[in-house]
Amino acid sequence: MPLSIAKRREIQTLEARLVERLKLLLKRIKGFQKLIRELIQDERGTLIIGDRNPAPKELLSKGHQPP
């Protein structure tokens, strides 16, 4: 049995809302992935969120050089 026009519109509206929520979730996931990559690459072993400046070379261990 075919759906009524009103029912189709309701489904389309729900689908559109779901897509918008999924877009926001995807942005958050990408943000978390970026943060995790930065933490993995953090050579000092310290967690300073928002500090993108590398540590001065004199603070790094002698056997450990930045990439």
Phi and psi in degrees as GROMACS dihedral restraints (atoms count N, CA, C in turn):
[ dihedral_restraints ]
;  ai    aj    ak    al  type     phi  dphi    fc
    3     4     5     6     1   -68.4    20    10
    4     5     6     7     1   150.4    20    10
    6     7     8     9     1   -80.0    20    10
    7     8     9    10     1   149.3    20    10
    9    10    11    12     1   -72.6    20    10
   10    11    12    13     1   160.8    20    10
   12    13    14    15     1   -60.6    20    10
   13    14    15    16     1   -41.4    20    10
   15    16    17    18     1   -62.7    20    10
   16    17    18    19     1   -41.4    20    10
   18    19    20    21     1   -66.9    20    10
   19    20    21    22     1   -40.3    20    10
   21    22    23    24     1   -61.1    20    10
   22    23    24    25     1   -44.1    20    10
   24    25    26    27     1   -63.5    20    10
   25    26    27    28     1   -39.9    20    10
   27    28    29    30     1   -61.8    20    10
   28    29    30    31     1   -44.2    20    10
   30    31    32    33     1   -64.3    20    10
   31    32    33    34     1   -42.5    20    10
   33    34    35    36     1   -63.0    20    10
   34    35    36    37     1   -39.1    20    10
   36    37    38    39     1   -64.3    20    10
   37    38    39    40     1   -44.7    20    10
   39    40    41    42     1   -63.5    20    10
   40    41    42    43     1   -40.6    20    10
   42    43    44    45     1   -62.8    20    10
   43    44    45    46     1   -42.4    20    10
   45    46    47    48     1   -63.7    20    10
   46    47    48    49     1   -41.6    20    10
   48    49    50    51     1   -64.3    20    10
   49    50    51    52     1   -40.4    20    10
   51    52    53    54     1   -63.6    20    10
   52    53    54    55     1   -43.7    20    10
   54    55    56    57     1   -60.9    20    10
   55    56    57    58     1   -42.8    20    10
   57    58    59    60     1   -63.5    20    10
   58    59    60    61     1   -41.1    20    10
   60    61    62    63     1   -65.6    20    10
   61    62    63    64     1   -39.8    20    10
   63    64    65    66     1   -65.8    20    10
   64    65    66    67     1   -35.5    20    10
   66    67    68    69     1   -61.8    20    10
   67    68    69    70     1   -44.9    20    10
   69    70    71    72     1   -62.5    20    10
   70    71    72    73     1   -42.0    20    10
   72    73    74    75     1   -62.9    20    10
   73    74    75    76     1   -41.4    20    10
   75    76    77    78     1   -62.7    20    10
   76    77    78    79     1   -40.4    20    10
   78    79    80    81     1   -61.8    20    10
   79    80    81    82     1   -42.1    20    10
   81    82    83    84     1   -64.2    20    10
   82    83    84    85     1   -42.8    20    10
   84    85    86    87     1   -62.2    20    10
   85    86    87    88     1   -42.6    20    10
   87    88    89    90     1   -63.0    20    10
   88    89    90    91     1   -38.2    20    10
   90    91    92    93     1   -63.4    20    10
   91    92    93    94     1   -42.2    20    10
   93    94    95    96     1   -65.6    20    10
   94    95    96    97     1   -39.8    20    10
   96    97    98    99     1   -61.9    20    10
   97    98    99   100     1   -41.7    20    10
   99   100   101   102     1   -64.3    20    10
  100   101   102   103     1   -43.8    20    10
  102   103   104   105     1   -61.0    20    10
  103   104   105   106     1   -44.2    20    10
  105   106   107   108     1   -62.9    20    10
  106   107   108   109     1   -42.8    20    10
  108   109   110   111     1   -60.1    20    10
  109   110   111   112     1   -42.9    20    10
  111   112   113   114     1   -63.8    20    10
  112   113   114   115     1   -39.9    20    10
  114   115   116   117     1   -67.6    20    10
  115   116   117   118     1   -38.1    20    10
  117   118   119   120     1   -65.1    20    10
  118   119   120   121     1   -37.2    20    10
  120   121   122   123     1   -82.0    20    10
  121   122   123   124     1    -8.0    20    10
  123   124   125   126     1   -68.5    20    10
  124   125   126   127     1   110.2    20    10
  126   127   128   129     1   -82.7    20    10
  127   128   129   130     1   -15.3    20    10
  129   130   131   132     1   -81.5    20    10
  130   131   132   133     1   -18.6    20    10
  132   133   134   135     1    77.9    20    10
  133   134   135   136     1    12.0    20    10
  135   136   137   138     1  -110.1    20    10
  136   137   138   139     1   154.6    20    10
  138   139   140   141     1  -108.0    20    10
  139   140   141   142     1   104.9    20    10
  141   142   143   144     1  -127.3    20    10
  142   143   144   145     1    98.3    20    10
  144   145   146   147     1   -72.0    20    10
  145   146   147   148     1   130.6    20    10
  147   148   149   150     1    93.3    20    10
  148   149   150   151     1    -9.6    20    10
  150   151   152   153     1   -94.0    20    10
  151   152   153   154     1   104.0    20    10
  153   154   155   156     1   -98.1    20    10
  154   155   156   157     1     0.1    20    10
  156   157   158   159     1   -79.1    20    10
  157   158   159   160     1   133.5    20    10
  159   160   161   162     1   -69.4    20    10
  160   161   162   163     1   158.0    20    10
  162   163   164   165     1   -68.8    20    10
  163   164   165   166     1   145.2    20    10
  165   166   167   168     1   -59.1    20    10
  166   167   168   169     1   145.5    20    10
  168   169   170   171     1   -58.4    20    10
  169   170   171   172     1   -33.7    20    10
  171   172   173   174     1   -67.9    20    10
  172   173   174   175     1   -18.0    20    10
  174   175   176   177     1   -86.3    20    10
  175   176   177   178     1   -17.0    20    10
  177   178   179   180     1   -79.9    20    10
  178   179   180   181     1   151.5    20    10
  180   181   182   183     1   -65.0    20    10
  181   182   183   184     1   154.3    20    10
  183   184   185   186     1   -63.3    20    10
  184   185   186   187     1   -33.3    20    10
  186   187   188   189     1   -87.0    20    10
  187   188   189   190     1    -0.8    20    10
  189   190   191   192     1  -117.3    20    10
  190   191   192   193     1   112.0    20    10
  192   193   194   195     1  -111.4    20    10
  193   194   195   196     1   144.0    20    10
  195   196   197   198     1   -66.9    20    10
  196   197   198   199     1   156.2    20    10
